[in-house]
Amino acid sequence: MWKYLAESVRGTSHVSGNIDCQDVCRAQTVGDYLVVVAADGAGSASHAALGATTACESILRSAEKQLGGPGDLSEIVIRAWVSVAHTDVEQAAVEKNVSPRELACTLLLAVLGPNNSAFAQIGDGVIVARENDQLTHVFWPSNGEYQNTTYFLCEDQYAENLRVEIRPPVQEAALLTDGLQMLALKFAEQVVHAPFFLPMFKALRAAEDFSALAGPLRAFLDSPQVNARTDDDKTLVLATRVTDGAAV
């Protein structure tokens, strides 16, 4: 059992430019698992939000097929889900009569189960996990060949840039797109900035109705103190494990 929140908020640069939010996130329980996925549409892509939405919904469909019945989590399984998402993005581009590059997006995925966890990432953003009471990043944000570039699901070589790990069960997890990286990470030391996460995890653990925290989370993501640090779209997904009615 899990308590979880998943919110995406439009950045101030998109508000001033009258551009829709190009971040998308989803969180859904499937059997004994919580599947959380986030995608950040590239600002240079004309159909970035469509690409991000297509990727997230494709992953959830694959998870429902795999986890709704018999089957184990493995790197092969996760790579197969991402392969299907890549194909679905390409098909969406065909339907729009544009290059797949116009649907470019990054991808963050966590599949949290009772016996193991699976994580996958293409591009920047970060997945954070709490294991043995320590907050650590699963993968460090991945940038491309040049500054301010990254890797995308739509690319022909996406599989080369896909990182996958299978780990033991985790107590808590967070996914965030690159709009929050400067607040959530210490780049000089390449570590997680724990004070960013700890109050939010504490509130989520204590909440009887965790869905009531969705509004406050959106307000925080769109607050002056956050917007002063970033003008990009911002996505944050938080999940905490619940055992016998109490958060771990």
C-alpha positions as CSV (number, residue, x, y, z in Angstrom):
1,M,0.0,0.0,0.0
2,W,1.2,3.5,-0.8
3,K,0.3,7.1,-0.2
4,Y,1.3,9.2,-3.2
5,L,1.1,12.6,-4.9
6,A,1.8,13.5,-8.5
7,E,1.6,17.1,-9.8
8,S,2.9,19.0,-12.8
9,V,2.8,22.9,-12.8
10,R,3.4,25.2,-15.7
11,G,6.6,27.3,-15.4
12,T,6.6,31.1,-15.4
13,S,8.3,31.3,-18.8
14,H,5.4,29.2,-20.2
15,V,2.8,31.4,-18.5
16,S,4.3,34.6,-19.9
17,G,4.7,32.9,-23.4
18,N,1.1,31.5,-23.2
19,I,2.5,27.9,-23.7
20,D,0.9,24.9,-22.2
21,C,2.6,22.8,-19.5
22,Q,4.9,20.3,-21.3
23,D,5.5,18.2,-18.2
24,V,3.3,15.2,-17.6
25,C,3.2,12.7,-14.7
26,R,1.1,9.7,-13.7
27,A,0.8,7.5,-10.6
28,Q,-1.3,4.4,-10.4
29,T,-1.5,1.3,-8.3
30,V,-1.4,-1.9,-10.3
31,G,-1.9,-5.1,-8.3
32,D,0.7,-4.9,-5.5
33,Y,2.7,-2.3,-7.3
34,L,2.7,1.5,-7.5
35,V,3.8,2.7,-10.9
36,V,4.9,6.3,-11.2
37,V,6.1,7.9,-14.4
38,A,7.0,11.4,-15.5
39,A,8.0,12.9,-18.8
40,D,9.3,16.4,-19.7
41,G,8.5,17.5,-23.2
42,A,11.4,19.4,-24.9
43,G,10.8,23.1,-25.2
44,S,12.0,23.0,-28.8
45,A,9.5,20.4,-29.8
46,S,6.2,21.6,-31.4
47,H,4.2,18.7,-29.9
48,A,6.1,18.2,-26.6
49,A,3.1,17.8,-24.4
50,L,1.7,15.2,-26.7
51,G,5.0,13.3,-26.6
52,A,5.1,13.4,-22.8
53,T,1.5,12.3,-22.5
54,T,1.9,9.5,-25.0
55,A,5.0,8.2,-23.2
56,C,3.4,8.2,-19.7
57,E,0.1,6.6,-20.8
58,S,2.0,3.9,-22.9
59,I,4.0,2.9,-19.8
60,L,0.9,2.6,-17.7
61,R,-0.8,0.4,-20.3
62,S,2.2,-1.9,-20.4
63,A,2.3,-2.0,-16.6
64,E,-1.3,-3.0,-16.4
65,K,-0.8,-5.8,-18.8
66,Q,2.4,-7.1,-17.1
67,L,1.6,-6.5,-13.4
68,G,-2.1,-7.3,-13.5
69,G,-1.3,-11.0,-13.9
70,P,1.6,-13.4,-13.4
71,G,5.1,-12.0,-14.2
72,D,8.2,-10.7,-12.5
73,L,9.9,-7.3,-12.8
74,S,13.2,-7.5,-14.6
75,E,15.4,-5.2,-16.7
76,I,14.1,-7.0,-19.8
77,V,10.5,-6.3,-18.9
78,I,11.2,-2.6,-18.2
79,R,13.2,-2.2,-21.4
80,A,10.3,-3.8,-23.3
81,W,7.8,-1.2,-21.8
82,V,10.1,1.7,-22.8
83,S,10.4,0.2,-26.3
84,V,6.6,0.1,-26.7
85,A,6.5,3.8,-25.4
86,H,9.1,4.7,-28.0
87,T,7.0,3.1,-30.8
88,D,3.9,4.8,-29.5
89,V,5.5,8.2,-29.7
90,E,6.7,7.4,-33.2
91,Q,3.2,6.5,-34.2
92,A,1.8,9.6,-32.6
93,A,4.2,11.6,-34.7
94,V,3.0,9.8,-37.9
95,E,-0.6,10.7,-37.0
96,K,0.5,14.4,-36.7
97,N,2.5,14.2,-39.9
98,V,5.6,15.5,-38.1
99,S,9.1,14.1,-37.2
100,P,9.3,12.1,-33.9
101,R,11.7,14.9,-32.8
102,E,8.6,17.2,-32.5
103,L,7.3,14.9,-29.7
104,A,10.7,14.8,-27.9
105,C,10.5,14.1,-24.1
106,T,12.6,12.7,-21.3
107,L,11.3,9.7,-19.2
108,L,11.4,8.8,-15.5
109,L,9.9,5.6,-14.2
110,A,9.6,3.9,-10.9
111,V,7.8,0.6,-10.3
112,L,7.5,0.1,-6.5
113,G,6.6,-3.4,-5.3
114,P,6.5,-5.4,-2.1
115,N,9.6,-7.5,-3.0
116,N,11.5,-5.3,-5.4
117,S,11.6,-2.0,-7.2
118,A,12.5,-1.1,-10.8
119,F,13.7,2.3,-12.0
120,A,14.4,3.6,-15.5
121,Q,15.4,7.0,-16.9
122,I,16.2,8.6,-20.2
123,G,17.6,12.2,-20.0
124,D,17.6,14.6,-17.1
125,G,15.4,15.0,-14.1
126,V,16.0,12.6,-11.1
127,I,14.6,9.7,-9.2
128,V,15.2,9.7,-5.4
129,A,14.7,6.7,-3.2
130,R,14.8,6.3,0.6
131,E,16.5,3.0,1.5
132,N,17.7,2.2,5.0
133,D,16.6,5.7,6.0
134,Q,18.9,7.3,3.5
135,L,17.8,9.5,0.6
136,T,19.8,8.9,-2.5
137,H,19.5,9.5,-6.3
138,V,19.0,6.4,-8.4
139,F,20.5,8.0,-11.5
140,W,22.3,11.3,-11.8
141,P,20.6,13.6,-14.4
142,S,21.9,12.7,-17.9
143,N,22.8,15.5,-20.2
144,G,23.7,15.4,-23.9
145,E,26.9,16.2,-25.8
146,Y,26.4,19.9,-25.3
147,Q,25.5,22.2,-22.4
148,N,21.7,22.4,-21.7
149,T,20.9,19.4,-23.9
150,T,19.7,15.9,-22.9
151,Y,18.5,12.7,-24.3
152,F,15.0,11.9,-25.4
153,L,12.7,8.9,-25.8
154,C,12.0,9.7,-29.5
155,E,15.6,9.3,-30.6
156,D,16.7,6.3,-32.7
157,Q,19.4,5.5,-30.1
158,Y,17.1,5.9,-27.1
159,A,18.0,2.3,-25.9
160,E,21.6,3.3,-25.6
161,N,20.7,6.2,-23.3
162,L,18.1,4.2,-21.2
163,R,19.3,3.4,-17.7
164,V,17.5,0.6,-15.8
165,E,18.1,-0.7,-12.3
166,I,16.3,-3.4,-10.3
167,R,16.6,-2.8,-6.5
168,P,15.2,-4.2,-3.2
169,P,11.9,-2.6,-2.0
170,V,12.2,1.1,-1.0
171,Q,10.5,3.0,1.8
172,E,9.9,6.2,-0.1
173,A,10.5,7.6,-3.6
174,A,10.3,10.8,-5.5
175,L,10.5,11.7,-9.2
176,L,11.1,15.2,-10.4
177,T,11.8,16.8,-13.8
178,D,14.7,19.2,-14.4
179,G,12.7,22.3,-13.5
180,L,13.3,21.3,-9.8
181,Q,16.9,20.0,-10.1
182,M,18.5,23.2,-8.7
183,L,16.3,23.0,-5.6
184,A,16.5,19.2,-5.0
185,L,20.1,18.4,-5.8
186,K,23.6,19.5,-4.7
187,F,25.4,19.5,-8.0
188,A,28.9,20.1,-6.6
189,E,28.8,17.0,-4.5
190,Q,26.3,15.1,-6.7
191,V,24.0,14.3,-3.8
192,V,20.4,14.7,-2.9
193,H,19.5,17.9,-1.0
194,A,17.5,16.1,1.8
195,P,15.9,19.2,3.4
196,F,14.0,19.7,0.1
197,F,12.2,16.3,0.5
198,L,12.0,15.6,4.2
199,P,9.2,18.0,5.2
200,M,7.1,16.8,2.2
201,F,7.6,13.1,3.0
202,K,6.8,13.8,6.6
203,A,3.5,15.5,5.7
204,L,2.6,12.7,3.3
205,R,3.3,10.0,5.9
206,A,1.1,11.8,8.5
207,A,-1.8,12.6,6.2
208,E,-5.0,10.5,6.7
209,D,-6.4,11.7,3.4
210,F,-3.2,12.1,1.3
211,S,-5.2,13.3,-1.7
212,A,-5.9,16.5,0.3
213,L,-2.3,17.4,-0.1
214,A,-2.5,17.8,-3.9
215,G,-3.6,21.4,-3.6
216,P,-0.8,22.4,-1.2
217,L,1.8,20.6,-3.4
218,R,0.7,22.5,-6.5
219,A,0.7,25.8,-4.5
220,F,4.3,25.0,-3.4
221,L,5.4,24.3,-6.9
222,D,4.0,27.6,-8.1
223,S,5.1,29.6,-5.1
224,P,7.3,32.7,-5.4
225,Q,10.2,31.1,-3.6
226,V,10.2,28.2,-6.1
227,N,9.6,30.4,-9.2
228,A,12.5,32.7,-8.1
229,R,14.8,29.7,-8.6
230,T,13.3,28.3,-11.9
231,D,11.0,29.4,-14.7
232,D,10.6,25.9,-16.2
233,D,7.7,23.5,-15.9
234,K,7.9,21.6,-12.7
235,T,6.9,18.0,-11.9
236,L,7.1,16.3,-8.5
237,V,5.9,12.8,-7.6
238,L,6.1,11.6,-4.0
239,A,5.3,8.2,-2.7
240,T,5.6,6.6,0.8
241,R,5.0,3.0,1.7
242,V,2.2,2.2,4.1
243,T,2.2,-1.1,6.2
244,D,-0.8,-2.1,8.3
245,G,-2.3,1.3,8.1
246,A,0.9,3.2,9.1
247,A,3.5,4.8,6.9
248,V,6.9,3.2,7.2
